[in-house]
Amino acid sequence: MANVFDPERLHDISRRAVGKTGDDLFQFVIDECARDYPGHIETRQEWLFNLAGGAVGMMTVLHASLSEYLILFGTSVGTEAFSGRYSIDIYDWVLTGEMWTYTEETFGARTVSKPGDGALLRKGQAKGFRLAEDTWLLEYGRGPIPTALPMALGDAVFSGMDPRTIVKTLAIYARLVTRELLKGKI
């Protein structure tokens, strides 16, 4: 089975979510994704810490397979970090707040993404980023997802030393990947 998710459709869902906040925002995005991608969205919100590249945020996993993931990610207090350099493409759509980014090539200028805007981190690229207070994103990754797990879990393992977050993340990922494999999706 090929990729399930279409970045343009996800961007459209994100644009339609602009103006909503809190639980209404999260439920809207989940419901719209479940409607557009029946059988591939986890509709139960299971929020957990995500510590990666120096950033601390919260996420709930909407989809996980060996080739794609979809999460709601953000922070109520703001965070700043290194994106990491991956073997996958990562799309972020701002639902609320602002995301600032810069690259090695554009170190003297920042790109500001506001609600409804999207940003793409292509495989092999890296960015510095900052999420303002109350910034929430819909994030989609496409490619060999297991290759991103060391970066996704590195801070929880080495600096946060948080076994609960590590186990919870791996358990959710394994459960959702197994569900997709049973449907024939890698």
TAUR-V785810 format. One record per residue. N is the residue number from 0. RES is the residue in three letters. PSI is psi in radians with two decimals (* if undefined). OMEGA is omega in degrees with one decimal (* if undefined). Layout:
<<N:RES:PSI:OMEGA> <N:RES:PSI:OMEGA>>
This chain:
<<0:MET:2.30:-179.9> <1:ALA:-3.06:176.4> <2:ASN:2.42:-179.7> <3:VAL:-0.69:-168.2> <4:PHE:2.49:177.3> <5:ASP:2.06:-179.1> <6:PRO:-0.60:179.4> <7:GLU:-0.71:178.1> <8:ARG:-0.69:178.0> <9:LEU:-0.67:177.3> <10:HIS:-0.70:178.1> <11:ASP:-0.75:176.7> <12:ILE:-0.76:-179.6> <13:SER:-0.76:178.9> <14:ARG:-0.68:-179.9> <15:ARG:-0.33:179.3> <16:ALA:-0.28:-176.8> <17:VAL:2.33:-179.0> <18:GLY:-0.34:176.0> <19:LYS:2.74:-179.5> <20:THR:2.83:172.4> <21:GLY:-2.44:-176.7> <22:ASP:-0.60:178.6> <23:ASP:-0.70:178.6> <24:LEU:-0.92:-176.2> <25:PHE:-0.76:-178.8> <26:GLN:-0.67:178.1> <27:PHE:-0.86:-178.0> <28:VAL:-0.78:179.9> <29:ILE:-0.81:-179.4> <30:ASP:-0.75:-179.9> <31:GLU:-0.71:177.7> <32:CYS:-0.73:178.9> <33:ALA:-0.61:178.1> <34:ARG:-0.76:-177.6> <35:ASP:-0.45:-176.7> <36:TYR:1.12:-175.2> <37:PRO:2.38:178.0> <38:GLY:-0.07:-178.0> <39:HIS:0.06:-177.0> <40:ILE:2.28:171.6> <41:GLU:1.99:-175.5> <42:THR:-0.24:177.9> <43:ARG:2.15:178.4> <44:GLN:2.15:177.7> <45:GLU:1.50:-174.4> <46:TRP:2.42:177.8> <47:LEU:2.78:177.5> <48:PHE:2.58:170.3> <49:ASN:2.06:179.9> <50:LEU:1.95:-177.4> <51:ALA:2.30:175.6> <52:GLY:0.29:-177.4> <53:GLY:-0.23:179.4> <54:ALA:2.54:171.9> <55:VAL:2.18:178.5> <56:GLY:-3.04:177.2> <57:MET:2.58:177.3> <58:MET:2.73:166.1> <59:THR:2.35:-175.0> <60:VAL:2.14:179.2> <61:LEU:-0.52:179.2> <62:HIS:2.47:172.9> <63:ALA:2.27:173.8> <64:SER:-3.07:178.4> <65:LEU:-0.28:-175.8> <66:SER:-0.14:-179.2> <67:GLU:2.65:167.5> <68:TYR:2.72:177.1> <69:LEU:2.17:-178.7> <70:ILE:2.74:161.3> <71:LEU:2.26:-176.4> <72:PHE:2.52:175.4> <73:GLY:-2.94:-176.1> <74:THR:2.51:175.1> <75:SER:-0.30:-175.1> <76:VAL:-0.14:-178.6> <77:GLY:2.73:178.5> <78:THR:2.84:179.6> <79:GLU:2.51:-175.5> <80:ALA:-3.05:173.5> <81:PHE:2.32:-176.9> <82:SER:-0.57:-167.8> <83:GLY:2.87:179.0> <84:ARG:2.04:-169.2> <85:TYR:2.94:172.5> <86:SER:0.32:-179.8> <87:ILE:2.83:170.5> <88:ASP:2.41:178.7> <89:ILE:2.12:177.9> <90:TYR:2.35:174.0> <91:ASP:2.31:174.7> <92:TRP:2.20:-177.1> <93:VAL:2.18:177.9> <94:LEU:-0.75:175.7> <95:THR:2.75:176.4> <96:GLY:-2.67:-179.4> <97:GLU:2.52:171.9> <98:MET:2.19:176.1> <99:TRP:2.40:177.8> <100:THR:2.77:172.1> <101:TYR:2.78:-179.2> <102:THR:3.06:175.7> <103:GLU:-0.63:-179.0> <104:GLU:-0.49:-176.7> <105:THR:0.66:-173.4> <106:PHE:-0.42:-178.3> <107:GLY:0.01:-178.3> <108:ALA:2.60:176.8> <109:ARG:2.61:172.1> <110:THR:2.22:-178.9> <111:VAL:2.12:176.8> <112:SER:2.24:-177.7> <113:LYS:3.03:-178.7> <114:PRO:2.27:-177.8> <115:GLY:-0.28:179.8> <116:ASP:2.72:175.7> <117:GLY:2.74:176.9> <118:ALA:2.53:-179.8> <119:LEU:2.22:171.4> <120:LEU:1.80:-178.4> <121:ARG:2.64:179.6> <122:LYS:2.40:-178.8> <123:GLY:-0.29:178.4> <124:GLN:2.88:172.4> <125:ALA:2.67:179.2> <126:LYS:2.68:160.6> <127:GLY:2.52:179.6> <128:PHE:2.73:175.4> <129:ARG:2.28:172.5> <130:LEU:2.22:176.8> <131:ALA:2.98:174.8> <132:GLU:2.54:177.3> <133:ASP:0.77:174.7> <134:THR:2.23:179.5> <135:TRP:2.43:-175.0> <136:LEU:2.65:162.0> <137:LEU:2.16:-176.0> <138:GLU:2.36:-178.3> <139:TYR:2.22:175.8> <140:GLY:2.45:-178.3> <141:ARG:2.21:-179.6> <142:GLY:-2.82:179.5> <143:PRO:1.53:-172.2> <144:ILE:-0.70:179.4> <145:PRO:-0.43:178.5> <146:THR:-0.32:-179.8> <147:ALA:-0.22:-175.3> <148:LEU:-0.66:177.5> <149:PRO:-0.74:177.6> <150:MET:-0.71:-177.4> <151:ALA:-0.49:-177.1> <152:LEU:-0.12:-173.6> <153:GLY:-0.83:-178.8> <154:ASP:-0.62:178.2> <155:ALA:-0.57:-179.9> <156:VAL:-0.90:-166.9> <157:PHE:-0.64:-179.2> <158:SER:-0.73:178.8> <159:GLY:-0.45:-176.9> <160:MET:0.97:-173.9> <161:ASP:1.50:-177.5> <162:PRO:-0.53:-179.6> <163:ARG:-0.80:178.6> <164:THR:-0.71:-179.9> <165:ILE:-0.89:-178.1> <166:VAL:-0.78:-179.0> <167:LYS:-0.76:179.2> <168:THR:-0.86:-178.8> <169:LEU:-0.64:179.4> <170:ALA:-0.78:178.8> <171:ILE:-0.80:179.8> <172:TYR:-0.84:-178.0> <173:ALA:-0.73:-179.9> <174:ARG:-0.80:-177.4> <175:LEU:-0.65:176.6> <176:VAL:-0.77:178.9> <177:THR:-0.76:178.6> <178:ARG:-0.74:179.8> <179:GLU:-0.69:178.5> <180:LEU:-0.66:178.4> <181:LEU:-0.35:175.5> <182:LYS:-0.03:-179.7> <183:GLY:0.20:179.8> <184:LYS:2.25:175.3> <185:ILE:*:*>>
